């Protein structure tokens, strides 16, 4: 929700600044931040069909462009974090990760491990990456969250979205959709198929994609909290471990 | 010379744009671009003594800041390159390299190798990095040039500076300094000690630092051309292999 998905290259800088402030206030140690592409990464990735892999020369400038736009969005977030004195350092996924058929295969994690050990706050983001099978593809922020949480045995995952949590159906399409405050792994798996594909621009699948990516982390017993990041204070409270309205997902 | 070293965060965007155009026109394959920190990286790196390594907590925000400023400068360069349809992709040194006492020790080069194989133009830059011995330090663009040239067995190295080439003394201080059009490795080594430390803001040593870093590459028989990048067309001609005024350095 740090970009306006109805536009292109449209950052919500006020929201970014507020969230950076909340992250500063919460002052959580061992925190890894991950953000998505929104209206910076998705339109360009879609236009050049980057997710489907390399097929023709003309896609190359699209790969360059998508990566660059993501670094611009990341730069806006970094601006705010550093202004709020968060010792944040961006880690570029395409510079240290290679996927195989869209899944992270190779990951040079030494810089990230050092960042955490020294008390920095690493910031990663959805990016275009090289793929041993497809040539290149899109690596979503959602896959990064799950991959990093499992690799570093995270205590918990907090996901900020622009809805109050997970619904029984897409609340933007169905008025009768009900919010779920608590989800067990089995229910999560059943729900996935029901949520269908997203409406807004999102090459990596919106809430459907998010939930699908979360399954492996929940299976490893990492609890997930999905909160409405557009509500001031919600991300801060969630980071501080306070109970806040949203959806909690646990293995059992 | 893509920044104004007398200022802070002062990019010469006209020069950046002109150079991006020249790089596009030259249309060289297997090209790796590297730029330095200028007035983006150096003031902050110096203020927080990042090069000397981690000594106290208060340096951490300086590490974050220096890295961020470098990504901002890189972003301006990437903007221009992509606008000129160069399929350029930035590779973040701190995301894939670790140094030991200031020298590159670990380097996950798979993304860079893939970029070159697929015909992209990787762009790297002087950055702050983690160091197994110092905690963190500065990795200069000059060290990157030499490291990458040796690792990928480069055909040649072209360095753009804001002077006509290498002089017998610092031409900004001594009016009698003579430009050297041709330098052999042995002469280069002798000259190093004479050039002394730089005058403008440059934590990694200006021309002195450049020459010191180039020695290992020249020893591996990689020829170096140093040209005045402020002169329109010089970088393009050098990239195209044309003879252009400057300093040529060869092993023998």
Interface residues (C-beta under 8 A of the other chain):
Chain A: X54 X60 X61 X63 X64 X65 X67 X68 X71 X72 X74 X75 X78 X79 X81 X82 X85 X86 X87 X88 X89 X90 X91 X92 X94 X95 X96 X97 X98 X106 X108 X110 X111 X114 X115 X118 X119 X120 X129 X130 X135 X136
Chain B: X54 X60 X61 X63 X64 X65 X67 X68 X71 X72 X74 X75 X78 X79 X81 X82 X85 X86 X87 X88 X89 X90 X91 X92 X94 X95 X96 X97 X98 X106 X108 X110 X111 X114 X115 X118 X119 X120 X129 X130 X135 X136
